[in-house]
Amino acid sequence: MTVAALLVLNTAFAQGEDFRLPSELENYPAGLAAGLVLGAPTGLSVAWRDDTRDAYTGAVAWSVKEKAIQVHADYQYNLISWDDPNAPEVGFPIYVGLGARIRIPTTGIDWTPEIAIRFPLGVTVLPPKAPVDLFFELVPGIRPFPERNSIKNWYLDTDGQGYGTLEGGMGIRYYFL
């Protein structure tokens, strides 16, 4: 799925569609940002952006479905920026990333953490001359230890049960320039 999306974006960009390189964005917010993320999970979001090419993001959040506290960190690489003719000065960088998360359940007696590798895919909205960004992302992932107790053994289970994860959210962050 990810490879197909990248090929479509690459083809559209090569044909001169309404895309630009992230380096062509102007007046984007940069520096340290903090805000909220809503979705799965919901909580506080942070970001560090020093240029339009990439960003480092993270969150401390609550997973409602799993009843667990989650902490995650991601590196995001902006592939291209989509241009909307109705908002020509707004940047819409489309990104892919790589990260990790740890989730600790808050119910029951076993507080064994769950670890996953994250692959965020999303779009950021960068309004001109405003110190904020809005983001929308879908985050597939892989749990190398599908059973929570298997992490104690530090090996990869191969029974094929429960390796995949899927999270998503949207949020807003304010940049402290």
C-alpha positions as CSV (number, residue, x, y, z in Angstrom):
1,M,0.0,0.0,0.0
2,T,2.7,2.5,0.9
3,V,4.8,1.7,-2.2
4,A,1.7,2.2,-4.4
5,A,1.0,5.5,-2.8
6,L,4.6,6.6,-3.3
7,L,4.5,5.6,-6.9
8,V,1.3,7.5,-7.6
9,L,2.7,10.6,-5.9
10,N,6.0,10.3,-7.7
11,T,4.2,9.9,-11.1
12,A,2.0,12.9,-10.4
13,F,5.0,15.0,-9.4
14,A,7.0,14.0,-12.4
15,Q,4.1,15.0,-14.7
16,G,4.1,18.5,-13.4
17,E,0.8,18.2,-11.5
18,D,0.0,20.7,-8.7
19,F,2.9,19.6,-6.5
20,R,6.1,21.3,-5.3
21,L,9.1,20.2,-3.5
22,P,8.9,20.9,0.3
23,S,12.0,23.1,-0.1
24,E,9.9,25.5,-2.2
25,L,7.5,26.3,0.7
26,E,7.8,29.7,2.1
27,N,6.9,31.2,5.5
28,Y,6.4,27.8,7.1
29,P,6.5,27.5,10.9
30,A,9.7,26.2,12.4
31,G,11.2,25.4,15.8
32,L,9.5,23.6,18.7
33,A,5.8,23.1,18.7
34,A,3.2,21.7,21.2
35,G,-0.4,20.9,20.8
36,L,-3.1,18.2,20.8
37,V,-3.7,15.1,18.8
38,L,-7.2,13.6,18.6
39,G,-7.9,10.0,17.5
40,A,-6.2,6.8,18.4
41,P,-4.5,7.8,20.6
42,T,-5.6,11.2,22.0
43,G,-3.2,13.4,24.0
44,L,-0.4,16.0,23.9
45,S,1.7,16.3,20.7
46,V,5.1,17.9,20.2
47,A,7.2,18.6,17.1
48,W,10.5,19.9,16.1
49,R,10.8,21.4,12.5
50,D,13.9,23.3,11.4
51,D,13.3,23.1,7.7
52,T,10.6,22.0,5.2
53,R,12.3,18.7,4.5
54,D,11.6,16.8,7.7
55,A,10.3,16.9,11.2
56,Y,10.6,15.0,14.5
57,T,7.3,14.4,16.3
58,G,6.0,12.7,19.3
59,A,3.1,12.4,21.7
60,V,2.1,11.3,25.2
61,A,-1.4,10.1,24.9
62,W,-4.2,7.9,26.1
63,S,-5.4,4.9,24.0
64,V,-9.2,4.7,24.8
65,K,-9.7,1.3,23.1
66,E,-6.7,-0.3,24.8
67,K,-7.1,1.7,28.1
68,A,-3.4,2.4,28.1
69,I,-0.9,5.2,28.2
70,Q,1.1,5.6,25.0
71,V,4.3,7.4,24.2
72,H,5.5,7.5,20.6
73,A,8.2,9.3,18.6
74,D,8.5,9.6,14.8
75,Y,10.8,10.9,12.1
76,Q,8.8,12.4,9.3
77,Y,10.1,13.1,5.8
78,N,8.2,15.4,3.5
79,L,8.0,13.9,0.0
80,I,6.2,16.7,-1.8
81,S,3.8,19.5,-1.1
82,W,0.4,19.5,-2.7
83,D,-0.8,22.8,-4.1
84,D,-4.5,23.7,-3.7
85,P,-5.5,26.3,-6.3
86,N,-8.1,27.6,-3.8
87,A,-5.4,28.3,-1.2
88,P,-2.2,29.0,-3.2
89,E,-0.2,30.3,-0.2
90,V,-0.9,27.3,2.1
91,G,1.5,24.5,2.1
92,F,0.3,20.9,2.3
93,P,3.4,18.7,2.7
94,I,2.7,15.0,2.3
95,Y,4.9,12.9,4.5
96,V,6.0,9.4,5.4
97,G,7.9,8.4,8.5
98,L,9.4,5.9,10.8
99,G,9.0,5.7,14.5
100,A,8.3,3.7,17.6
101,R,5.8,3.5,20.3
102,I,5.4,2.0,23.8
103,R,2.0,1.4,25.3
104,I,1.5,0.5,28.9
105,P,-1.9,-0.9,30.0
106,T,-3.5,0.7,33.0
107,T,-6.0,-2.0,33.9
108,G,-5.3,-5.4,35.3
109,I,-2.3,-6.6,37.2
110,D,0.0,-7.1,34.2
111,W,1.5,-3.8,33.2
112,T,3.9,-5.3,30.6
113,P,4.5,-2.7,27.9
114,E,3.6,-3.3,24.3
115,I,6.2,-2.1,21.7
116,A,5.5,-1.3,18.0
117,I,7.3,0.1,15.0
118,R,5.2,2.9,13.4
119,F,5.0,4.0,9.7
120,P,3.2,7.4,9.7
121,L,1.6,8.6,6.5
122,G,0.0,12.0,6.4
123,V,-0.4,15.5,5.4
124,T,0.4,18.7,7.3
125,V,-1.3,22.0,6.7
126,L,1.0,25.0,7.0
127,P,-0.8,28.3,6.9
128,P,1.2,31.2,5.6
129,K,2.9,33.4,8.3
130,A,1.0,31.6,11.1
131,P,3.0,29.7,13.8
132,V,0.7,26.6,13.7
133,D,0.4,23.4,11.8
134,L,-2.6,21.1,11.4
135,F,-1.9,17.4,10.6
136,F,-3.9,14.4,9.5
137,E,-2.2,11.0,9.6
138,L,-2.8,7.3,9.3
139,V,-0.2,5.1,11.1
140,P,0.1,1.4,10.2
141,G,2.6,-0.5,12.4
142,I,4.1,-3.8,13.4
143,R,4.3,-5.3,16.8
144,P,7.3,-7.5,17.0
145,F,6.0,-9.0,20.2
146,P,2.3,-9.6,19.5
147,E,1.6,-11.1,22.9
148,R,2.4,-8.7,25.7
149,N,4.1,-11.3,27.8
150,S,6.4,-12.3,24.9
151,I,8.4,-9.1,25.4
152,K,9.9,-10.6,28.6
153,N,11.5,-13.2,26.3
154,W,13.0,-10.7,23.8
155,Y,12.4,-12.7,20.7
156,L,10.0,-12.5,17.8
157,D,6.9,-14.7,17.9
158,T,6.1,-16.3,14.6
159,D,2.6,-17.6,15.2
160,G,1.1,-14.9,12.9
161,Q,-1.3,-13.6,15.5
162,G,-1.7,-9.9,16.0
163,Y,1.4,-8.3,14.4
164,G,-0.3,-5.4,12.7
165,T,-1.5,-2.2,14.2
166,L,-3.4,0.8,12.8
167,E,-3.7,4.2,14.4
168,G,-4.7,7.5,13.1
169,G,-5.4,11.0,14.2
170,M,-5.6,14.7,13.5
171,G,-4.2,17.5,15.5
172,I,-2.9,21.1,15.8
173,R,0.4,22.4,17.2
174,Y,1.6,25.9,18.0
175,Y,5.2,26.8,17.2
176,F,7.1,28.8,19.8
177,L,9.3,30.8,17.5
